[in-house]
Amino acid sequence: MARKLMQAVHYNSYGGGSASLKHVEVPVPSPNKNEVLLKLEAITINPIDWKIQKGLLRPLFLPRHFPHIPCTDVAGEVVEVGPQVKDFKVGDKVVAKLTHQYGGGFAEFAVASESLTAARPSEVLAAEAAALPIAGLTAHDALTQVAGVKLDGSGQPKNILVTAASGGVGHYAVQLAKLGNTHVTATCGARNIDFVKGLGADEVLDYRTPEGAALTSPSGRKYDAVIHCTTGIPWSTFDPNLTENGKVVDLTPGLSSLTTFALKKFTFSKKQLVPYFVTVKREGLAYLVQLVKDGKLKTVIDSKFPLSKAEDAWAKSIDGHATGKIIVEP
């Protein structure tokens, strides 16, 4: 029997930006044995989504095939379950991370692996949840796994710097760092200083000022770790601001940062640059959803677009000046 059709947005080749996104009707996908079919309520765009379109992950054969429906971070309602799915039933509200190989988020329906799907309580809105998987878990894991911050506040006091703190990952990193026993210095543009202070940052630097460009803490502190959410800052700027064993966790690593990483390892430097790529896990998703439910973490939404205006949301993400997350709603 033919599957019914849905609205979706895809692209047919690398490059082209928002202009190459096409609105199409395609069959609603069918869940495999360990997958759930979701009626999507909210989708978020992450920079990795349009970087894949640019061809930056072409060596990894991403996407697997064209046409490609982009975006992976979604929230919605389960409308069909595969025969081996144990933890979800039709009608459940969930948040999920789709795979970058196959994407599927820019659509009315998508299939998600049960292992990358977490329950979403009624207190957590779809848009709040859809923003969490990549951005929220990148911030969480960089802080806990690399920087050594204990989010229950039981760890040793640490000084943390968050760059681009008003962005998707940065705004989560500031909030999560403050759950730990940390002093947070943050950088952002002048228009977002009050916003970032409102997230809990102890000190905020305008990155366009000399002090901000130098990353110098107003209180003279050295940083135990930097959650580095932007590009274009050389190691020579970080180095004098780090403690003896300070780490820069680079969340958008390029060739220069990978070279620095190798050099620091080779010379046994106590100061380290750590290129970081998040691995989304269901347990981590569930943890962040619970923090949102408990009011300990908030998703800040820059703007919302209907799926019919997906190309406008895509262009806004590429522009790189969103405060918080960009949401698309079918």
Summary of the structure (lengths in Angstrom):
residues: 330
radius of gyration: 20.0
end to end distance: 25.2
largest distance: 68.1
contacts: 1147
relative contact order: 0.15
helix: 33%
strand: 28%
